[in-house]
Amino acid sequence: MTDIVAILGFALNGVSTEQDAIANNLANVQTPGYTAETVSFQQSLASALENGGTAKVTVAPSSSPPSSDGNNVDLTTQLVAADESTLQYQSLTDYLNDQLRLESGAAGGSFS
């Protein structure tokens, strides 16, 4: 497996972690005292690129100010983030499939 495939796998895992955090935030949009989660995926990906695909995606509490009930989930922000992460996941999956087809063809095989 090449470095690019390892990095794409890391990126897919990172986007998946980000989607989980967004889903948790959306599920708790009306939970008093809930603190939204954020994922530093972009920083983690940059670190993975520098280190050949090895890094850790971190989930942390959001620093957004809370509303009067202590909840700091912004519905609009979370919905936009959900759309963005879906597009990222689809793009990464397409690129990974293209890379696997390329490597399979170079090895004399076929990948559908």
CNS distance restraints for C-alpha pairs under 8 A (distance, minus, plus):
assign (resid   1 and name CA) (resid   5 and name CA) 6.32 0.50 0.50
assign (resid   1 and name CA) (resid   6 and name CA) 7.08 0.50 0.50
assign (resid   2 and name CA) (resid   6 and name CA) 6.49 0.50 0.50
assign (resid   3 and name CA) (resid   7 and name CA) 6.11 0.50 0.50
assign (resid   3 and name CA) (resid  52 and name CA) 6.26 0.50 0.50
assign (resid   3 and name CA) (resid  53 and name CA) 6.78 0.50 0.50
assign (resid   4 and name CA) (resid   8 and name CA) 6.02 0.50 0.50
assign (resid   5 and name CA) (resid   9 and name CA) 6.09 0.50 0.50
assign (resid   5 and name CA) (resid  96 and name CA) 6.64 0.50 0.50
assign (resid   5 and name CA) (resid  99 and name CA) 7.22 0.50 0.50
assign (resid   5 and name CA) (resid 100 and name CA) 7.83 0.50 0.50
assign (resid   6 and name CA) (resid  10 and name CA) 6.21 0.50 0.50
assign (resid   6 and name CA) (resid  52 and name CA) 7.91 0.50 0.50
assign (resid   6 and name CA) (resid  53 and name CA) 5.68 0.50 0.50
assign (resid   7 and name CA) (resid  11 and name CA) 6.10 0.50 0.50
assign (resid   7 and name CA) (resid  48 and name CA) 6.80 0.50 0.50
assign (resid   7 and name CA) (resid  49 and name CA) 6.87 0.50 0.50
assign (resid   7 and name CA) (resid  52 and name CA) 7.10 0.50 0.50
assign (resid   7 and name CA) (resid  53 and name CA) 4.58 0.50 0.50
assign (resid   7 and name CA) (resid  54 and name CA) 7.94 0.50 0.50
assign (resid   8 and name CA) (resid  12 and name CA) 6.14 0.50 0.50
assign (resid   8 and name CA) (resid  92 and name CA) 6.67 0.50 0.50
assign (resid   8 and name CA) (resid  96 and name CA) 6.34 0.50 0.50
assign (resid   9 and name CA) (resid  13 and name CA) 6.26 0.50 0.50
assign (resid   9 and name CA) (resid  96 and name CA) 7.97 0.50 0.50
assign (resid  10 and name CA) (resid  14 and name CA) 6.09 0.50 0.50
assign (resid  10 and name CA) (resid  45 and name CA) 7.60 0.50 0.50
assign (resid  10 and name CA) (resid  48 and name CA) 7.71 0.50 0.50
assign (resid  10 and name CA) (resid  53 and name CA) 6.53 0.50 0.50
assign (resid  10 and name CA) (resid  54 and name CA) 7.77 0.50 0.50
assign (resid  11 and name CA) (resid  15 and name CA) 6.16 0.50 0.50
assign (resid  11 and name CA) (resid  45 and name CA) 6.46 0.50 0.50
assign (resid  11 and name CA) (resid  92 and name CA) 7.42 0.50 0.50
assign (resid  12 and name CA) (resid  16 and name CA) 6.10 0.50 0.50
assign (resid  12 and name CA) (resid  89 and name CA) 6.28 0.50 0.50
assign (resid  12 and name CA) (resid  92 and name CA) 6.60 0.50 0.50
assign (resid  12 and name CA) (resid  93 and name CA) 7.48 0.50 0.50
assign (resid  13 and name CA) (resid  17 and name CA) 6.17 0.50 0.50
assign (resid  14 and name CA) (resid  18 and name CA) 6.19 0.50 0.50
assign (resid  14 and name CA) (resid  41 and name CA) 5.76 0.50 0.50
assign (resid  14 and name CA) (resid  44 and name CA) 7.97 0.50 0.50
assign (resid  14 and name CA) (resid  45 and name CA) 7.82 0.50 0.50
assign (resid  14 and name CA) (resid  57 and name CA) 5.92 0.50 0.50
assign (resid  15 and name CA) (resid  19 and name CA) 6.10 0.50 0.50
assign (resid  15 and name CA) (resid  41 and name CA) 7.04 0.50 0.50
assign (resid  15 and name CA) (resid  85 and name CA) 6.19 0.50 0.50
assign (resid  15 and name CA) (resid  88 and name CA) 7.24 0.50 0.50
assign (resid  15 and name CA) (resid  89 and name CA) 6.28 0.50 0.50
assign (resid  16 and name CA) (resid  20 and name CA) 6.27 0.50 0.50
assign (resid  16 and name CA) (resid  89 and name CA) 7.67 0.50 0.50
assign (resid  17 and name CA) (resid  21 and name CA) 6.37 0.50 0.50
assign (resid  17 and name CA) (resid  39 and name CA) 7.45 0.50 0.50
assign (resid  17 and name CA) (resid  57 and name CA) 7.62 0.50 0.50
assign (resid  18 and name CA) (resid  22 and name CA) 6.24 0.50 0.50
assign (resid  18 and name CA) (resid  38 and name CA) 7.49 0.50 0.50
assign (resid  18 and name CA) (resid  39 and name CA) 5.58 0.50 0.50
assign (resid  18 and name CA) (resid  41 and name CA) 7.09 0.50 0.50
assign (resid  18 and name CA) (resid  85 and name CA) 7.31 0.50 0.50
assign (resid  19 and name CA) (resid  23 and name CA) 6.08 0.50 0.50
assign (resid  19 and name CA) (resid  82 and name CA) 6.60 0.50 0.50
assign (resid  19 and name CA) (resid  85 and name CA) 6.54 0.50 0.50
assign (resid  19 and name CA) (resid  86 and name CA) 7.91 0.50 0.50
assign (resid  20 and name CA) (resid  24 and name CA) 6.22 0.50 0.50
assign (resid  21 and name CA) (resid  25 and name CA) 6.20 0.50 0.50
assign (resid  21 and name CA) (resid  37 and name CA) 5.75 0.50 0.50
assign (resid  21 and name CA) (resid  38 and name CA) 6.66 0.50 0.50
assign (resid  21 and name CA) (resid  39 and name CA) 7.19 0.50 0.50
assign (resid  21 and name CA) (resid  59 and name CA) 7.64 0.50 0.50
assign (resid  22 and name CA) (resid  26 and name CA) 6.13 0.50 0.50
assign (resid  22 and name CA) (resid  37 and name CA) 7.40 0.50 0.50
assign (resid  22 and name CA) (resid  38 and name CA) 7.89 0.50 0.50
assign (resid  22 and name CA) (resid  78 and name CA) 6.18 0.50 0.50
assign (resid  22 and name CA) (resid  81 and name CA) 7.34 0.50 0.50
assign (resid  22 and name CA) (resid  82 and name CA) 6.47 0.50 0.50
assign (resid  23 and name CA) (resid  27 and name CA) 6.06 0.50 0.50
assign (resid  24 and name CA) (resid  28 and name CA) 6.25 0.50 0.50
assign (resid  24 and name CA) (resid  36 and name CA) 8.00 0.50 0.50
assign (resid  24 and name CA) (resid  37 and name CA) 7.80 0.50 0.50
assign (resid  25 and name CA) (resid  29 and name CA) 6.02 0.50 0.50
assign (resid  25 and name CA) (resid  36 and name CA) 5.46 0.50 0.50
assign (resid  25 and name CA) (resid  37 and name CA) 6.64 0.50 0.50
assign (resid  25 and name CA) (resid  73 and name CA) 6.32 0.50 0.50
assign (resid  25 and name CA) (resid  78 and name CA) 7.33 0.50 0.50
assign (resid  26 and name CA) (resid  73 and name CA) 7.59 0.50 0.50
assign (resid  26 and name CA) (resid  75 and name CA) 6.95 0.50 0.50
assign (resid  26 and name CA) (resid  78 and name CA) 6.83 0.50 0.50
assign (resid  28 and name CA) (resid  34 and name CA) 6.73 0.50 0.50
assign (resid  28 and name CA) (resid  73 and name CA) 7.76 0.50 0.50
assign (resid  29 and name CA) (resid  34 and name CA) 7.87 0.50 0.50
assign (resid  29 and name CA) (resid  71 and name CA) 7.38 0.50 0.50
assign (resid  29 and name CA) (resid  73 and name CA) 5.58 0.50 0.50
assign (resid  29 and name CA) (resid  74 and name CA) 7.51 0.50 0.50
assign (resid  29 and name CA) (resid  75 and name CA) 6.82 0.50 0.50
assign (resid  30 and name CA) (resid  71 and name CA) 7.36 0.50 0.50
assign (resid  31 and name CA) (resid  71 and name CA) 6.63 0.50 0.50
assign (resid  32 and name CA) (resid  69 and name CA) 5.16 0.50 0.50
assign (resid  32 and name CA) (resid  70 and name CA) 5.72 0.50 0.50
assign (resid  32 and name CA) (resid  71 and name CA) 5.32 0.50 0.50
assign (resid  33 and name CA) (resid  69 and name CA) 6.09 0.50 0.50
assign (resid  33 and name CA) (resid  70 and name CA) 4.12 0.50 0.50
assign (resid  33 and name CA) (resid  71 and name CA) 4.66 0.50 0.50
assign (resid  33 and name CA) (resid  72 and name CA) 7.93 0.50 0.50
assign (resid  34 and name CA) (resid  70 and name CA) 6.65 0.50 0.50
assign (resid  34 and name CA) (resid  71 and name CA) 4.72 0.50 0.50
assign (resid  34 and name CA) (resid  72 and name CA) 6.85 0.50 0.50
assign (resid  34 and name CA) (resid  73 and name CA) 7.72 0.50 0.50
assign (resid  35 and name CA) (resid  61 and name CA) 6.27 0.50 0.50
assign (resid  35 and name CA) (resid  62 and name CA) 6.58 0.50 0.50
assign (resid  35 and name CA) (resid  66 and name CA) 7.83 0.50 0.50
assign (resid  35 and name CA) (resid  70 and name CA) 7.71 0.50 0.50
assign (resid  35 and name CA) (resid  71 and name CA) 5.81 0.50 0.50
assign (resid  35 and name CA) (resid  72 and name CA) 5.67 0.50 0.50
assign (resid  35 and name CA) (resid  73 and name CA) 7.00 0.50 0.50
assign (resid  36 and name CA) (resid  61 and name CA) 5.88 0.50 0.50
assign (resid  36 and name CA) (resid  62 and name CA) 5.26 0.50 0.50
assign (resid  36 and name CA) (resid  71 and name CA) 7.62 0.50 0.50
assign (resid  36 and name CA) (resid  72 and name CA) 6.01 0.50 0.50
assign (resid  36 and name CA) (resid  73 and name CA) 5.38 0.50 0.50
assign (resid  37 and name CA) (resid  59 and name CA) 6.42 0.50 0.50
assign (resid  37 and name CA) (resid  60 and name CA) 5.56 0.50 0.50
assign (resid  37 and name CA) (resid  61 and name CA) 4.58 0.50 0.50
assign (resid  37 and name CA) (resid  62 and name CA) 5.28 0.50 0.50
assign (resid  38 and name CA) (resid  59 and name CA) 5.64 0.50 0.50
assign (resid  38 and name CA) (resid  60 and name CA) 5.31 0.50 0.50
assign (resid  38 and name CA) (resid  61 and name CA) 5.92 0.50 0.50
assign (resid  38 and name CA) (resid  62 and name CA) 5.44 0.50 0.50
assign (resid  39 and name CA) (resid  57 and name CA) 7.04 0.50 0.50
assign (resid  39 and name CA) (resid  58 and name CA) 5.76 0.50 0.50
assign (resid  39 and name CA) (resid  59 and name CA) 4.59 0.50 0.50
assign (resid  39 and name CA) (resid  60 and name CA) 6.34 0.50 0.50
assign (resid  40 and name CA) (resid  44 and name CA) 6.16 0.50 0.50
assign (resid  40 and name CA) (resid  57 and name CA) 6.49 0.50 0.50
assign (resid  40 and name CA) (resid  58 and name CA) 5.84 0.50 0.50
assign (resid  40 and name CA) (resid  59 and name CA) 6.77 0.50 0.50
assign (resid  40 and name CA) (resid  60 and name CA) 7.95 0.50 0.50
assign (resid  41 and name CA) (resid  45 and name CA) 5.98 0.50 0.50
assign (resid  41 and name CA) (resid  57 and name CA) 5.82 0.50 0.50
assign (resid  41 and name CA) (resid  58 and name CA) 7.30 0.50 0.50
assign (resid  42 and name CA) (resid  46 and name CA) 6.26 0.50 0.50
assign (resid  43 and name CA) (resid  47 and name CA) 6.24 0.50 0.50
assign (resid  44 and name CA) (resid  48 and name CA) 6.11 0.50 0.50
assign (resid  44 and name CA) (resid  55 and name CA) 6.16 0.50 0.50
assign (resid  44 and name CA) (resid  56 and name CA) 6.21 0.50 0.50
assign (resid  44 and name CA) (resid  57 and name CA) 5.44 0.50 0.50
assign (resid  44 and name CA) (resid  58 and name CA) 7.60 0.50 0.50
assign (resid  45 and name CA) (resid  49 and name CA) 6.15 0.50 0.50
assign (resid  45 and name CA) (resid  55 and name CA) 7.53 0.50 0.50
assign (resid  46 and name CA) (resid  50 and name CA) 6.39 0.50 0.50
assign (resid  47 and name CA) (resid  51 and name CA) 6.16 0.50 0.50
assign (resid  47 and name CA) (resid  53 and name CA) 7.99 0.50 0.50
assign (resid  47 and name CA) (resid  54 and name CA) 7.69 0.50 0.50
assign (resid  47 and name CA) (resid  55 and name CA) 6.12 0.50 0.50
assign (resid  48 and name CA) (resid  52 and name CA) 5.82 0.50 0.50
assign (resid  48 and name CA) (resid  53 and name CA) 4.28 0.50 0.50
assign (resid  48 and name CA) (resid  54 and name CA) 4.97 0.50 0.50
assign (resid  48 and name CA) (resid  55 and name CA) 4.97 0.50 0.50
assign (resid  49 and name CA) (resid  53 and name CA) 5.73 0.50 0.50
assign (resid  49 and name CA) (resid  54 and name CA) 7.97 0.50 0.50
assign (resid  51 and name CA) (resid  55 and name CA) 7.29 0.50 0.50
assign (resid  62 and name CA) (resid  72 and name CA) 7.79 0.50 0.50
assign (resid  64 and name CA) (resid  72 and name CA) 6.00 0.50 0.50
assign (resid  65 and name CA) (resid  72 and name CA) 5.87 0.50 0.50
assign (resid  66 and name CA) (resid  70 and name CA) 4.90 0.50 0.50
assign (resid  66 and name CA) (resid  71 and name CA) 5.06 0.50 0.50
assign (resid  66 and name CA) (resid  72 and name CA) 4.01 0.50 0.50
assign (resid  66 and name CA) (resid  73 and name CA) 7.73 0.50 0.50
assign (resid  67 and name CA) (resid  71 and name CA) 5.58 0.50 0.50
assign (resid  67 and name CA) (resid  72 and name CA) 5.90 0.50 0.50
assign (resid  73 and name CA) (resid  78 and name CA) 7.58 0.50 0.50
assign (resid  74 and name CA) (resid  78 and name CA) 6.26 0.50 0.50
assign (resid  75 and name CA) (resid  79 and name CA) 6.18 0.50 0.50
assign (resid  76 and name CA) (resid  80 and name CA) 6.26 0.50 0.50
assign (resid  77 and name CA) (resid  81 and name CA) 6.12 0.50 0.50
assign (resid  78 and name CA) (resid  82 and name CA) 6.06 0.50 0.50
assign (resid  79 and name CA) (resid  83 and name CA) 6.37 0.50 0.50
assign (resid  80 and name CA) (resid  84 and name CA) 6.23 0.50 0.50
assign (resid  81 and name CA) (resid  85 and name CA) 6.06 0.50 0.50
assign (resid  82 and name CA) (resid  86 and name CA) 6.19 0.50 0.50
assign (resid  83 and name CA) (resid  87 and name CA) 6.38 0.50 0.50
assign (resid  84 and name CA) (resid  88 and name CA) 6.18 0.50 0.50
assign (resid  85 and name CA) (resid  89 and name CA) 6.03 0.50 0.50
assign (resid  86 and name CA) (resid  90 and name CA) 6.24 0.50 0.50
assign (resid  87 and name CA) (resid  91 and name CA) 6.12 0.50 0.50
assign (resid  88 and name CA) (resid  92 and name CA) 6.06 0.50 0.50
assign (resid  89 and name CA) (resid  93 and name CA) 6.07 0.50 0.50
assign (resid  90 and name CA) (resid  94 and name CA) 6.20 0.50 0.50
assign (resid  91 and name CA) (resid  95 and name CA) 6.17 0.50 0.50
assign (resid  92 and name CA) (resid  96 and name CA) 6.01 0.50 0.50
assign (resid  93 and name CA) (resid  97 and name CA) 6.16 0.50 0.50
assign (resid  94 and name CA) (resid  98 and name CA) 6.21 0.50 0.50
assign (resid  95 and name CA) (resid  99 and name CA) 6.14 0.50 0.50
assign (resid  96 and name CA) (resid 100 and name CA) 6.17 0.50 0.50
assign (resid  97 and name CA) (resid 101 and name CA) 6.16 0.50 0.50
assign (resid  98 and name CA) (resid 102 and name CA) 6.18 0.50 0.50
assign (resid  99 and name CA) (resid 103 and name CA) 6.21 0.50 0.50
assign (resid 100 and name CA) (resid 104 and name CA) 5.94 0.50 0.50
assign (resid 100 and name CA) (resid 111 and name CA) 7.12 0.50 0.50
assign (resid 101 and name CA) (resid 105 and name CA) 6.01 0.50 0.50
assign (resid 101 and name CA) (resid 110 and name CA) 6.89 0.50 0.50
assign (resid 101 and name CA) (resid 111 and name CA) 5.15 0.50 0.50
assign (resid 101 and name CA) (resid 112 and name CA) 7.29 0.50 0.50
assign (resid 102 and name CA) (resid 106 and name CA) 6.16 0.50 0.50
assign (resid 103 and name CA) (resid 107 and name CA) 6.22 0.50 0.50
assign (resid 104 and name CA) (resid 108 and name CA) 6.37 0.50 0.50
assign (resid 104 and name CA) (resid 109 and name CA) 5.08 0.50 0.50
assign (resid 104 and name CA) (resid 110 and name CA) 5.55 0.50 0.50
assign (resid 104 and name CA) (resid 111 and name CA) 6.05 0.50 0.50
assign (resid 105 and name CA) (resid 109 and name CA) 5.22 0.50 0.50
assign (resid 105 and name CA) (resid 110 and name CA) 5.64 0.50 0.50
assign (resid 105 and name CA) (resid 111 and name CA) 7.46 0.50 0.50
